Amino acid sequence: MQEYKMKETKALERIVCNGCGRIIAVKHGMPMEGVLRVRQVWQYMSGKDGQIDSFDLCEECYDRMTKQFQIPPATTDAVELL
Ligand SMILES: [Zn+2]
């Protein structure tokens, strides 16, 4: 005998770039292109104490944002774990 219970699951369906509003496709919970996910918990010493901000940027918006930096982001190669 098999018994089943209805279960509600939360699955990532799509990502919307906060920079340009473009929809980034997601398959099996994985974005189909590069996405920067930011989640910032503002601490006591900031003017936003206790506030949590989050946003997503597509790769184009990421490139546009980082080109405005006075100092470019540090870049290293990710080590692939086997
Ligand atoms: Zn974008």
PDB file of the backbone (N, CA, C, O) and the ligand in Angstrom, with CONECT records:
HET     ZN  A 101       1
ATOM      1  N   MET A   1       0.842  -1.186   0.000  1.00  0.00           N
ATOM      2  CA  MET A   1       0.000   0.000   0.000  1.00  0.00           C
ATOM      3  C   MET A   1       0.884   1.244   0.000  1.00  0.00           C
ATOM      4  O   MET A   1       1.893   1.312   0.702  1.00  0.00           O
ATOM      5  N   GLN A   2       0.497   2.179  -0.768  1.00  0.00           N
ATOM      6  CA  GLN A   2       1.232   3.445  -0.798  1.00  0.00           C
ATOM      7  C   GLN A   2       0.279   4.576  -0.469  1.00  0.00           C
ATOM      8  O   GLN A   2      -0.819   4.672  -1.017  1.00  0.00           O
ATOM      9  N   GLU A   3       0.715   5.412   0.419  1.00  0.00           N
ATOM     10  CA  GLU A   3      -0.093   6.569   0.781  1.00  0.00           C
ATOM     11  C   GLU A   3       0.684   7.839   0.460  1.00  0.00           C
ATOM     12  O   GLU A   3       1.896   7.913   0.664  1.00  0.00           O
ATOM     13  N   TYR A   4      -0.007   8.796  -0.028  1.00  0.00           N
ATOM     14  CA  TYR A   4       0.646  10.059  -0.399  1.00  0.00           C
ATOM     15  C   TYR A   4       0.017  11.233   0.336  1.00  0.00           C
ATOM     16  O   TYR A   4      -1.181  11.263   0.618  1.00  0.00           O
ATOM     17  N   LYS A   5       0.856  12.168   0.624  1.00  0.00           N
ATOM     18  CA  LYS A   5       0.385  13.393   1.254  1.00  0.00           C
ATOM     19  C   LYS A   5       0.684  14.556   0.307  1.00  0.00           C
ATOM     20  O   LYS A   5       1.783  14.635  -0.242  1.00  0.00           O
ATOM     21  N   MET A   6      -0.261  15.439   0.112  1.00  0.00           N
ATOM     22  CA  MET A   6      -0.024  16.609  -0.726  1.00  0.00           C
ATOM     23  C   MET A   6       1.008  17.497  -0.020  1.00  0.00           C
ATOM     24  O   MET A   6       0.877  17.815   1.162  1.00  0.00           O
ATOM     25  N   LYS A   7       2.016  17.878  -0.766  1.00  0.00           N
ATOM     26  CA  LYS A   7       3.086  18.676  -0.188  1.00  0.00           C
ATOM     27  C   LYS A   7       3.320  19.908  -1.051  1.00  0.00           C
ATOM     28  O   LYS A   7       3.444  19.809  -2.272  1.00  0.00           O
ATOM     29  N   GLU A   8       3.380  21.053  -0.413  1.00  0.00           N
ATOM     30  CA  GLU A   8       3.647  22.280  -1.144  1.00  0.00           C
ATOM     31  C   GLU A   8       5.145  22.556  -1.096  1.00  0.00           C
ATOM     32  O   GLU A   8       5.742  22.578  -0.020  1.00  0.00           O
ATOM     33  N   THR A   9       5.746  22.764  -2.253  1.00  0.00           N
ATOM     34  CA  THR A   9       7.174  23.048  -2.282  1.00  0.00           C
ATOM     35  C   THR A   9       7.418  24.419  -2.887  1.00  0.00           C
ATOM     36  O   THR A   9       6.630  24.911  -3.695  1.00  0.00           O
ATOM     37  N   LYS A  10       8.503  25.011  -2.487  1.00  0.00           N
ATOM     38  CA  LYS A  10       8.877  26.320  -2.993  1.00  0.00           C
ATOM     39  C   LYS A  10      10.020  26.108  -3.975  1.00  0.00           C
ATOM     40  O   LYS A  10      11.115  25.706  -3.583  1.00  0.00           O
ATOM     41  N   ALA A  11       9.767  26.376  -5.239  1.00  0.00           N
ATOM     42  CA  ALA A  11      10.795  26.175  -6.263  1.00  0.00           C
ATOM     43  C   ALA A  11      11.043  27.487  -6.990  1.00  0.00           C
ATOM     44  O   ALA A  11      10.114  28.223  -7.324  1.00  0.00           O
ATOM     45  N   LEU A  12      12.320  27.760  -7.228  1.00  0.00           N
ATOM     46  CA  LEU A  12      12.684  28.961  -7.974  1.00  0.00           C
ATOM     47  C   LEU A  12      12.197  28.825  -9.400  1.00  0.00           C
ATOM     48  O   LEU A  12      12.536  27.859 -10.085  1.00  0.00           O
ATOM     49  N   GLU A  13      11.404  29.783  -9.856  1.00  0.00           N
ATOM     50  CA  GLU A  13      10.794  29.676 -11.177  1.00  0.00           C
ATOM     51  C   GLU A  13      11.469  30.594 -12.200  1.00  0.00           C
ATOM     52  O   GLU A  13      11.691  30.210 -13.348  1.00  0.00           O
ATOM     53  N   ARG A  14      11.782  31.787 -11.769  1.00  0.00           N
ATOM     54  CA  ARG A  14      12.456  32.735 -12.646  1.00  0.00           C
ATOM     55  C   ARG A  14      13.107  33.813 -11.795  1.00  0.00           C
ATOM     56  O   ARG A  14      12.780  33.984 -10.620  1.00  0.00           O
ATOM     57  N   ILE A  15      14.026  34.529 -12.405  1.00  0.00           N
ATOM     58  CA  ILE A  15      14.706  35.632 -11.739  1.00  0.00           C
ATOM     59  C   ILE A  15      14.488  36.867 -12.604  1.00  0.00           C
ATOM     60  O   ILE A  15      14.590  36.793 -13.828  1.00  0.00           O
ATOM     61  N   VAL A  16      14.197  37.968 -11.994  1.00  0.00           N
ATOM     62  CA  VAL A  16      14.053  39.220 -12.729  1.00  0.00           C
ATOM     63  C   VAL A  16      15.224  40.117 -12.339  1.00  0.00           C
ATOM     64  O   VAL A  16      15.445  40.377 -11.156  1.00  0.00           O
ATOM     65  N   CYS A  17      15.967  40.586 -13.330  1.00  0.00           N
ATOM     66  CA  CYS A  17      17.104  41.475 -13.068  1.00  0.00           C
ATOM     67  C   CYS A  17      16.574  42.802 -12.545  1.00  0.00           C
ATOM     68  O   CYS A  17      15.739  43.445 -13.183  1.00  0.00           O
ATOM     69  N   ASN A  18      17.063  43.203 -11.386  1.00  0.00           N
ATOM     70  CA  ASN A  18      16.641  44.493 -10.818  1.00  0.00           C
ATOM     71  C   ASN A  18      17.166  45.673 -11.628  1.00  0.00           C
ATOM     72  O   ASN A  18      16.602  46.766 -11.579  1.00  0.00           O
ATOM     73  N   GLY A  19      18.252  45.450 -12.376  1.00  0.00           N
ATOM     74  CA  GLY A  19      18.844  46.539 -13.136  1.00  0.00           C
ATOM     75  C   GLY A  19      18.067  46.895 -14.390  1.00  0.00           C
ATOM     76  O   GLY A  19      17.827  48.073 -14.655  1.00  0.00           O
ATOM     77  N   CYS A  20      17.668  45.891 -15.169  1.00  0.00           N
ATOM     78  CA  CYS A  20      17.030  46.151 -16.465  1.00  0.00           C
ATOM     79  C   CYS A  20      15.639  45.539 -16.579  1.00  0.00           C
ATOM     80  O   CYS A  20      14.930  45.798 -17.551  1.00  0.00           O
ATOM     81  N   GLY A  21      15.245  44.737 -15.609  1.00  0.00           N
ATOM     82  CA  GLY A  21      13.903  44.156 -15.631  1.00  0.00           C
ATOM     83  C   GLY A  21      13.776  42.917 -16.496  1.00  0.00           C
ATOM     84  O   GLY A  21      12.684  42.364 -16.634  1.00  0.00           O
ATOM     85  N   ARG A  22      14.880  42.477 -17.078  1.00  0.00           N
ATOM     86  CA  ARG A  22      14.852  41.294 -17.943  1.00  0.00           C
ATOM     87  C   ARG A  22      14.637  40.020 -17.115  1.00  0.00           C
ATOM     88  O   ARG A  22      15.132  39.892 -15.995  1.00  0.00           O
ATOM     89  N   ILE A  23      13.889  39.095 -17.700  1.00  0.00           N
ATOM     90  CA  ILE A  23      13.616  37.825 -17.020  1.00  0.00           C
ATOM     91  C   ILE A  23      14.718  36.828 -17.362  1.00  0.00           C
ATOM     92  O   ILE A  23      15.057  36.625 -18.528  1.00  0.00           O
ATOM     93  N   ILE A  24      15.260  36.219 -16.335  1.00  0.00           N
ATOM     94  CA  ILE A  24      16.306  35.220 -16.506  1.00  0.00           C
ATOM     95  C   ILE A  24      15.679  33.850 -16.268  1.00  0.00           C
ATOM     96  O   ILE A  24      15.125  33.574 -15.204  1.00  0.00           O
ATOM     97  N   ALA A  25      15.782  33.005 -17.286  1.00  0.00           N
ATOM     98  CA  ALA A  25      15.149  31.688 -17.210  1.00  0.00           C
ATOM     99  C   ALA A  25      15.832  30.818 -16.159  1.00  0.00           C
ATOM    100  O   ALA A  25      17.039  30.916 -15.936  1.00  0.00           O
ATOM    101  N   VAL A  26      15.046  29.978 -15.528  1.00  0.00           N
ATOM    102  CA  VAL A  26      15.546  29.035 -14.527  1.00  0.00           C
ATOM    103  C   VAL A  26      15.050  27.649 -14.904  1.00  0.00           C
ATOM    104  O   VAL A  26      13.864  27.451 -15.170  1.00  0.00           O
ATOM    105  N   LYS A  27      15.970  26.693 -14.923  1.00  0.00           N
ATOM    106  CA  LYS A  27      15.582  25.305 -15.175  1.00  0.00           C
ATOM    107  C   LYS A  27      16.092  24.445 -14.033  1.00  0.00           C
ATOM    108  O   LYS A  27      17.258  24.541 -13.649  1.00  0.00           O
ATOM    109  N   HIS A  28      15.249  23.631 -13.507  1.00  0.00           N
ATOM    110  CA  HIS A  28      15.586  22.745 -12.387  1.00  0.00           C
ATOM    111  C   HIS A  28      16.259  23.510 -11.252  1.00  0.00           C
ATOM    112  O   HIS A  28      17.199  23.018 -10.628  1.00  0.00           O
ATOM    113  N   GLY A  29      15.769  24.713 -10.996  1.00  0.00           N
ATOM    114  CA  GLY A  29      16.274  25.509  -9.886  1.00  0.00           C
ATOM    115  C   GLY A  29      17.564  26.246 -10.161  1.00  0.00           C
ATOM    116  O   GLY A  29      18.089  26.930  -9.283  1.00  0.00           O
ATOM    117  N   MET A  30      18.091  26.114 -11.396  1.00  0.00           N
ATOM    118  CA  MET A  30      19.367  26.757 -11.740  1.00  0.00           C
ATOM    119  C   MET A  30      19.133  27.842 -12.784  1.00  0.00           C
ATOM    120  O   MET A  30      18.480  27.595 -13.798  1.00  0.00           O
ATOM    121  N   PRO A  31      19.665  29.053 -12.542  1.00  0.00           N
ATOM    122  CA  PRO A  31      19.555  30.089 -13.578  1.00  0.00           C
ATOM    123  C   PRO A  31      20.329  29.678 -14.827  1.00  0.00           C
ATOM    124  O   PRO A  31      21.400  29.078 -14.730  1.00  0.00           O
ATOM    125  N   MET A  32      19.785  30.002 -15.996  1.00  0.00           N
ATOM    126  CA  MET A  32      20.387  29.577 -17.260  1.00  0.00           C
ATOM    127  C   MET A  32      21.425  30.556 -17.786  1.00  0.00           C
ATOM    128  O   MET A  32      21.897  30.417 -18.914  1.00  0.00           O
ATOM    129  N   GLU A  33      21.782  31.538 -16.979  1.00  0.00           N
ATOM    130  CA  GLU A  33      22.875  32.453 -17.320  1.00  0.00           C
ATOM    131  C   GLU A  33      23.433  33.030 -16.023  1.00  0.00           C
ATOM    132  O   GLU A  33      22.893  32.802 -14.941  1.00  0.00           O
ATOM    133  N   GLY A  34      24.515  33.778 -16.153  1.00  0.00           N
ATOM    134  CA  GLY A  34      25.159  34.344 -14.969  1.00  0.00           C
ATOM    135  C   GLY A  34      24.282  35.369 -14.277  1.00  0.00           C
ATOM    136  O   GLY A  34      23.713  36.250 -14.921  1.00  0.00           O
ATOM    137  N   VAL A  35      24.177  35.253 -12.982  1.00  0.00           N
ATOM    138  CA  VAL A  35      23.359  36.173 -12.187  1.00  0.00           C
ATOM    139  C   VAL A  35      24.131  36.527 -10.918  1.00  0.00           C
ATOM    140  O   VAL A  35      24.703  35.656 -10.262  1.00  0.00           O
ATOM    141  N   LEU A  36      24.138  37.802 -10.588  1.00  0.00           N
ATOM    142  CA  LEU A  36      24.699  38.233  -9.308  1.00  0.00           C
ATOM    143  C   LEU A  36      23.552  38.357  -8.320  1.00  0.00           C
ATOM    144  O   LEU A  36      22.612  39.121  -8.542  1.00  0.00           O
ATOM    145  N   ARG A  37      23.629  37.603  -7.226  1.00  0.00           N
ATOM    146  CA  ARG A  37      22.617  37.663  -6.176  1.00  0.00           C
ATOM    147  C   ARG A  37      23.237  38.381  -4.991  1.00  0.00           C
ATOM    148  O   ARG A  37      24.262  37.948  -4.466  1.00  0.00           O
ATOM    149  N   VAL A  38      22.623  39.471  -4.571  1.00  0.00           N
ATOM    150  CA  VAL A  38      23.131  40.222  -3.426  1.00  0.00           C
ATOM    151  C   VAL A  38      22.099  40.199  -2.318  1.00  0.00           C
ATOM    152  O   VAL A  38      20.911  40.434  -2.542  1.00  0.00           O
ATOM    153  N   ARG A  39      22.574  39.910  -1.122  1.00  0.00           N
ATOM    154  CA  ARG A  39      21.721  39.982   0.073  1.00  0.00           C
ATOM    155  C   ARG A  39      22.549  40.656   1.150  1.00  0.00           C
ATOM    156  O   ARG A  39      23.552  40.112   1.610  1.00  0.00           O
ATOM    157  N   GLN A  40      22.128  41.826   1.540  1.00  0.00           N
ATOM    158  CA  GLN A  40      22.890  42.613   2.505  1.00  0.00           C
ATOM    159  C   GLN A  40      22.079  42.807   3.778  1.00  0.00           C
ATOM    160  O   GLN A  40      20.972  43.345   3.747  1.00  0.00           O
ATOM    161  N   VAL A  41      22.636  42.367   4.886  1.00  0.00           N
ATOM    162  CA  VAL A  41      22.037  42.632   6.192  1.00  0.00           C
ATOM    163  C   VAL A  41      22.769  43.833   6.770  1.00  0.00           C
ATOM    164  O   VAL A  41      23.948  43.741   7.110  1.00  0.00           O
ATOM    165  N   TRP A  42      22.075  44.956   6.880  1.00  0.00           N
ATOM    166  CA  TRP A  42      22.700  46.172   7.391  1.00  0.00           C
ATOM    167  C   TRP A  42      22.829  46.093   8.902  1.00  0.00           C
ATOM    168  O   TRP A  42      21.890  45.730   9.610  1.00  0.00           O
ATOM    169  N   GLN A  43      24.000  46.438   9.369  1.00  0.00           N
ATOM    170  CA  GLN A  43      24.306  46.309  10.792  1.00  0.00           C
ATOM    171  C   GLN A  43      24.080  47.621  11.540  1.00  0.00           C
ATOM    172  O   GLN A  43      23.725  48.651  10.966  1.00  0.00           O
ATOM    173  N   TYR A  44      24.300  47.528  12.828  1.00  0.00           N
ATOM    174  CA  TYR A  44      24.053  48.623  13.758  1.00  0.00           C
ATOM    175  C   TYR A  44      24.713  49.935  13.351  1.00  0.00           C
ATOM    176  O   TYR A  44      24.112  51.003  13.478  1.00  0.00           O
ATOM    177  N   MET A  45      25.949  49.856  12.864  1.00  0.00           N
ATOM    178  CA  MET A  45      26.700  51.084  12.564  1.00  0.00           C
ATOM    179  C   MET A  45      26.249  51.775  11.284  1.00  0.00           C
ATOM    180  O   MET A  45      26.701  52.883  10.993  1.00  0.00           O
ATOM    181  N   SER A  46      25.379  51.152  10.525  1.00  0.00           N
ATOM    182  CA  SER A  46      24.882  51.787   9.304  1.00  0.00           C
ATOM    183  C   SER A  46      23.636  52.603   9.616  1.00  0.00           C
ATOM    184  O   SER A  46      23.072  52.514  10.707  1.00  0.00           O
ATOM    185  N   GLY A  47      23.229  53.380   8.660  1.00  0.00           N
ATOM    186  CA  GLY A  47      21.989  54.130   8.803  1.00  0.00           C
ATOM    187  C   GLY A  47      20.762  53.278   8.521  1.00  0.00           C
ATOM    188  O   GLY A  47      19.632  53.757   8.607  1.00  0.00           O
ATOM    189  N   LYS A  48      20.988  52.019   8.186  1.00  0.00           N
ATOM    190  CA  LYS A  48      19.883  51.110   7.843  1.00  0.00           C
ATOM    191  C   LYS A  48      19.823  49.929   8.809  1.00  0.00           C
ATOM    192  O   LYS A  48      19.441  48.827   8.415  1.00  0.00           O
ATOM    193  N   ASP A  49      20.185  50.145  10.033  1.00  0.00           N
ATOM    194  CA  ASP A  49      20.274  49.089  11.043  1.00  0.00           C
ATOM    195  C   ASP A  49      19.085  48.126  11.001  1.00  0.00           C
ATOM    196  O   ASP A  49      17.929  48.530  11.128  1.00  0.00           O
ATOM    197  N   GLY A  50      19.400  46.858  10.819  1.00  0.00           N
ATOM    198  CA  GLY A  50      18.363  45.823  10.851  1.00  0.00           C
ATOM    199  C   GLY A  50      17.661  45.614   9.519  1.00  0.00           C
ATOM    200  O   GLY A  50      16.844  44.703   9.385  1.00  0.00           O
ATOM    201  N   GLN A  51      17.969  46.438   8.545  1.00  0.00           N
ATOM    202  CA  GLN A  51      17.316  46.306   7.237  1.00  0.00           C
ATOM    203  C   GLN A  51      18.047  45.259   6.404  1.00  0.00           C
ATOM    204  O   GLN A  51      19.276  45.193   6.422  1.00  0.00           O
ATOM    205  N   ILE A  52      17.295  44.449   5.680  1.00  0.00           N
ATOM    206  CA  ILE A  52      17.893  43.463   4.772  1.00  0.00           C
ATOM    207  C   ILE A  52      17.499  43.845   3.349  1.00  0.00           C
ATOM    208  O   ILE A  52      16.316  43.906   3.015  1.00  0.00           O
ATOM    209  N   ASP A  53      18.502  44.098   2.522  1.00  0.00           N
ATOM    210  CA  ASP A  53      18.269  44.436   1.122  1.00  0.00           C
ATOM    211  C   ASP A  53      18.717  43.266   0.259  1.00  0.00           C
ATOM    212  O   ASP A  53      19.715  42.616   0.573  1.00  0.00           O
ATOM    213  N   SER A  54      18.006  42.992  -0.807  1.00  0.00           N
ATOM    214  CA  SER A  54      18.452  41.965  -1.741  1.00  0.00           C
ATOM    215  C   SER A  54      18.060  42.360  -3.152  1.00  0.00           C
ATOM    216  O   SER A  54      17.041  43.011  -3.380  1.00  0.00           O
ATOM    217  N   PHE A  55      18.895  41.949  -4.086  1.00  0.00           N
ATOM    218  CA  PHE A  55      18.594  42.181  -5.492  1.00  0.00           C
ATOM    219  C   PHE A  55      19.395  41.219  -6.360  1.00  0.00           C
ATOM    220  O   PHE A  55      20.369  40.614  -5.911  1.00  0.00           O
ATOM    221  N   ASP A  56      18.966  41.092  -7.602  1.00  0.00           N
ATOM    222  CA  ASP A  56      19.645  40.246  -8.575  1.00  0.00           C
ATOM    223  C   ASP A  56      20.011  41.098  -9.785  1.00  0.00           C
ATOM    224  O   ASP A  56      19.253  41.982 -10.185  1.00  0.00           O
ATOM    225  N   LEU A  57      21.158  40.830 -10.352  1.00  0.00           N
ATOM    226  CA  LEU A  57      21.581  41.527 -11.567  1.00  0.00           C
ATOM    227  C   LEU A  57      22.016  40.513 -12.611  1.00  0.00           C
ATOM    228  O   LEU A  57      22.706  39.542 -12.300  1.00  0.00           O
ATOM    229  N   CYS A  58      21.601  40.748 -13.863  1.00  0.00           N
ATOM    230  CA  CYS A  58      22.099  39.928 -14.967  1.00  0.00           C
ATOM    231  C   CYS A  58      23.564  40.305 -15.209  1.00  0.00           C
ATOM    232  O   CYS A  58      24.061  41.289 -14.661  1.00  0.00           O
ATOM    233  N   GLU A  59      24.235  39.521 -16.026  1.00  0.00           N
ATOM    234  CA  GLU A  59      25.661  39.748 -16.243  1.00  0.00           C
ATOM    235  C   GLU A  59      25.929  41.104 -16.905  1.00  0.00           C
ATOM    236  O   GLU A  59      26.917  41.766 -16.586  1.00  0.00           O
ATOM    237  N   GLU A  60      25.052  41.516 -17.822  1.00  0.00           N
ATOM    238  CA  GLU A  60      25.233  42.820 -18.481  1.00  0.00           C
ATOM    239  C   GLU A  60      25.146  43.959 -17.470  1.00  0.00           C
ATOM    240  O   GLU A  60      25.956  44.885 -17.506  1.00  0.00           O
ATOM    241  N   CYS A  61      24.178  43.894 -16.581  1.00  0.00           N
ATOM    242  CA  CYS A  61      24.023  44.940 -15.574  1.00  0.00           C
ATOM    243  C   CYS A  61      25.177  44.904 -14.573  1.00  0.00           C
ATOM    244  O   CYS A  61      25.629  45.944 -14.095  1.00  0.00           O
ATOM    245  N   TYR A  62      25.643  43.704 -14.265  1.00  0.00           N
ATOM    246  CA  TYR A  62      26.814  43.570 -13.395  1.00  0.00           C
ATOM    247  C   TYR A  62      28.019  44.270 -14.034  1.00  0.00           C
ATOM    248  O   TYR A  62      28.730  45.026 -13.372  1.00  0.00           O
ATOM    249  N   ASP A  63      28.241  44.007 -15.333  1.00  0.00           N
ATOM    250  CA  ASP A  63      29.374  44.613 -16.030  1.00  0.00           C
ATOM    251  C   ASP A  63      29.236  46.138 -16.056  1.00  0.00           C
ATOM    252  O   ASP A  63      30.208  46.863 -15.846  1.00  0.00           O
ATOM    253  N   ARG A  64      28.023  46.608 -16.315  1.00  0.00           N
ATOM    254  CA  ARG A  64      27.787  48.057 -16.356  1.00  0.00           C
ATOM    255  C   ARG A  64      28.070  48.686 -14.984  1.00  0.00           C
ATOM    256  O   ARG A  64      28.676  49.753 -14.890  1.00  0.00           O
ATOM    257  N   MET A  65      27.619  48.000 -13.922  1.00  0.00           N
ATOM    258  CA  MET A  65      27.813  48.524 -12.565  1.00  0.00           C
ATOM    259  C   MET A  65      29.300  48.542 -12.189  1.00  0.00           C
ATOM    260  O   MET A  65      29.797  49.537 -11.661  1.00  0.00           O
ATOM    261  N   THR A  66      30.002  47.443 -12.461  1.00  0.00           N
ATOM    262  CA  THR A  66      31.397  47.364 -12.020  1.00  0.00           C
ATOM    263  C   THR A  66      32.315  48.264 -12.859  1.00  0.00           C
ATOM    264  O   THR A  66      33.398  48.631 -12.404  1.00  0.00           O
ATOM    265  N   LYS A  67      31.890  48.624 -14.088  1.00  0.00           N
ATOM    266  CA  LYS A  67      32.685  49.564 -14.898  1.00  0.00           C
ATOM    267  C   LYS A  67      32.717  50.951 -14.262  1.00  0.00           C
ATOM    268  O   LYS A  67      33.609  51.748 -14.554  1.00  0.00           O
ATOM    269  N   GLN A  68      31.752  51.242 -13.399  1.00  0.00           N
ATOM    270  CA  GLN A  68      31.708  52.541 -12.724  1.00  0.00           C
ATOM    271  C   GLN A  68      32.629  52.585 -11.501  1.00  0.00           C
ATOM    272  O   GLN A  68      32.873  53.656 -10.945  1.00  0.00           O
ATOM    273  N   PHE A  69      33.134  51.434 -11.087  1.00  0.00           N
ATOM    274  CA  PHE A  69      34.010  51.389  -9.914  1.00  0.00           C
ATOM    275  C   PHE A  69      35.323  52.114 -10.199  1.00  0.00           C
ATOM    276  O   PHE A  69      35.832  52.059 -11.318  1.00  0.00           O
ATOM    277  N   GLN A  70      35.865  52.784  -9.202  1.00  0.00           N
ATOM    278  CA  GLN A  70      37.196  53.360  -9.309  1.00  0.00           C
ATOM    279  C   GLN A  70      38.245  52.258  -9.341  1.00  0.00           C
ATOM    280  O   GLN A  70      39.259  52.369 -10.031  1.00  0.00           O
ATOM    281  N   ILE A  71      37.991  51.204  -8.594  1.00  0.00           N
ATOM    282  CA  ILE A  71      38.891  50.050  -8.534  1.00  0.00           C
ATOM    283  C   ILE A  71      38.078  48.836  -8.964  1.00  0.00           C
ATOM    284  O   ILE A  71      37.040  48.554  -8.365  1.00  0.00           O
ATOM    285  N   PRO A  72      38.519  48.118  -9.978  1.00  0.00           N
ATOM    286  CA  PRO A  72      37.730  46.966 -10.452  1.00  0.00           C
ATOM    287  C   PRO A  72      37.648  45.859  -9.403  1.00  0.00           C
ATOM    288  O   PRO A  72      38.505  45.784  -8.522  1.00  0.00           O
ATOM    289  N   PRO A  73      36.632  44.999  -9.482  1.00  0.00           N
ATOM    290  CA  PRO A  73      36.513  43.892  -8.525  1.00  0.00           C
ATOM    291  C   PRO A  73      37.717  42.955  -8.632  1.00  0.00           C
ATOM    292  O   PRO A  73      38.289  42.786  -9.709  1.00  0.00           O
ATOM    293  N   ALA A  74      38.085  42.362  -7.527  1.00  0.00           N
ATOM    294  CA  ALA A  74      39.141  41.347  -7.544  1.00  0.00           C
ATOM    295  C   ALA A  74      38.610  40.128  -8.283  1.00  0.00           C
ATOM    296  O   ALA A  74      37.456  39.738  -8.107  1.00  0.00           O
ATOM    297  N   THR A  75      39.454  39.535  -9.105  1.00  0.00           N
ATOM    298  CA  THR A  75      39.041  38.380  -9.899  1.00  0.00           C
ATOM    299  C   THR A  75      40.033  37.242  -9.705  1.00  0.00           C
ATOM    300  O   THR A  75      41.240  37.417  -9.870  1.00  0.00           O
ATOM    301  N   THR A  76      39.513  36.087  -9.358  1.00  0.00           N
ATOM    302  CA  THR A  76      40.335  34.879  -9.276  1.00  0.00           C
ATOM    303  C   THR A  76      39.557  33.742  -9.917  1.00  0.00           C
ATOM    304  O   THR A  76      38.340  33.835 -10.076  1.00  0.00           O
ATOM    305  N   ASP A  77      40.243  32.678 -10.282  1.00  0.00           N
ATOM    306  CA  ASP A  77      39.564  31.521 -10.857  1.00  0.00           C
ATOM    307  C   ASP A  77      38.989  30.656  -9.749  1.00  0.00           C
ATOM    308  O   ASP A  77      39.645  30.393  -8.742  1.00  0.00           O
ATOM    309  N   ALA A  78      37.754  30.219  -9.951  1.00  0.00           N
ATOM    310  CA  ALA A  78      37.137  29.309  -8.998  1.00  0.00           C
ATOM    311  C   ALA A  78      37.810  27.951  -9.130  1.00  0.00           C
ATOM    312  O   ALA A  78      38.078  27.488 -10.239  1.00  0.00           O
ATOM    313  N   VAL A  79      38.077  27.325  -8.008  1.00  0.00           N
ATOM    314  CA  VAL A  79      38.666  25.991  -8.011  1.00  0.00           C
ATOM    315  C   VAL A  79      37.512  24.988  -8.062  1.00  0.00           C
ATOM    316  O   VAL A  79      36.629  24.974  -7.205  1.00  0.00           O
ATOM    317  N   GLU A  80      37.556  24.169  -9.078  1.00  0.00           N
ATOM    318  CA  GLU A  80      36.482  23.195  -9.226  1.00  0.00           C
ATOM    319  C   GLU A  80      36.716  21.995  -8.321  1.00  0.00           C
ATOM    320  O   GLU A  80      37.780  21.378  -8.354  1.00  0.00           O
ATOM    321  N   LEU A  81      35.730  21.674  -7.526  1.00  0.00           N
ATOM    322  CA  LEU A  81      35.845  20.535  -6.618  1.00  0.00           C
ATOM    323  C   LEU A  81      35.354  19.277  -7.313  1.00  0.00           C
ATOM    324  O   LEU A  81      34.255  19.254  -7.867  1.00  0.00           O
ATOM    325  N   LEU A  82      36.154  18.256  -7.284  1.00  0.00           N
ATOM    326  CA  LEU A  82      35.761  16.995  -7.926  1.00  0.00           C
ATOM    327  C   LEU A  82      35.163  16.027  -6.933  1.00  0.00           C
ATOM    328  O   LEU A  82      34.780  14.919  -7.306  1.00  0.00           O
TER     329      LEU A  82
HETATM  330 ZN    ZN A 101      19.980  43.350 -16.189  1.00  0.00          ZN2+
END
